[in-house]
Amino acid sequence: MDSLNFASRVKIPVLMLNGRDDFLFPLESSQRPLFRLLGTPAKNKRHLLYAGGHNIIGQLDVMKDILDWLDHYLGPVKLR
């Protein structure tokens, strides 16, 4: 299945995280077109680029951005 055919059906908040030099999903030919086609309103979607290629998930700034996004949409964690 081609994800571009279904992107417009996505209406929930989206945080898209990618490496600037990703060789599997290049920025101009893959990442940006997919992001533009998402059906999510612009105020609820964000595309963040990080140094590196396809494997960015271990970077501390990536983790911080994910947690900030989750706090924004789900609320901060409350310890009992």
N, C-alpha and C positions, 0 to 999 in steps of 0.2 A: 504494500500500500504506500502511496505517496502522501507524506504528511502535509504537503502543501494543499492537497484537496480537502483536508479536514480542518485546517487551521482556522478558517472563518467560523467554525462551529464552537470554538473555544471561547467562552464568555466569562470565565472566572479570572481572578487576579493571577498574573503570570510574572514570575521573576525568571528571566532567561539569562543563564550564566555561560559564557563562552570564553575560550582562549582566543586572543587576537590573531595568533598564528596557527590556528587549528587546520590541519591538512585534511581531515575527514569531512569537516563542515566549514568550508572557507567563509570568511566574513561577508564578502560582497556577493557571492553566488549562492550562499545557503542561509547563513544566519540572518542577515538583514531582510531578505525576501520573506522568510518564514515569520519574522517578528512583525513586519508590516501587515501580513495577511491574518494575523490573529484577530479574532472577533472581539476580544476584550477591549473595553474603552481605554483610550490612551492614558487616562489618569490612573488606571489600575494595572498597567503593564510596564515593565522596566527591563532593559537589555543592558547587562553589565559585561564589560570586556576586561580580561586580565592578561597579564604577560604570560606567554607560554602557548602551548599547543592544545591538544585535546584533553589532557589530564590536568585539570586545575583544582580539583576538589580538595586537595590537601593544604592549600594555601590559607593562612590565617585570615587574610582580608576577605576571602570567599566565605569562610565560616561566619565572620562578623556580619557580612551583608545578608546572608541567609537568616541569621537570627534576628537582625533588625527587621527584615521583611515579615517574618513570622510574628514578631511582636506587634508590628503595625496592623496586620490583618487578623490575628488571633488573640492579641492582647499579651502583655508581659506575663511571665511565669510568676505565680504567687506561691510562695512557700508557706506551708501550714505550720 
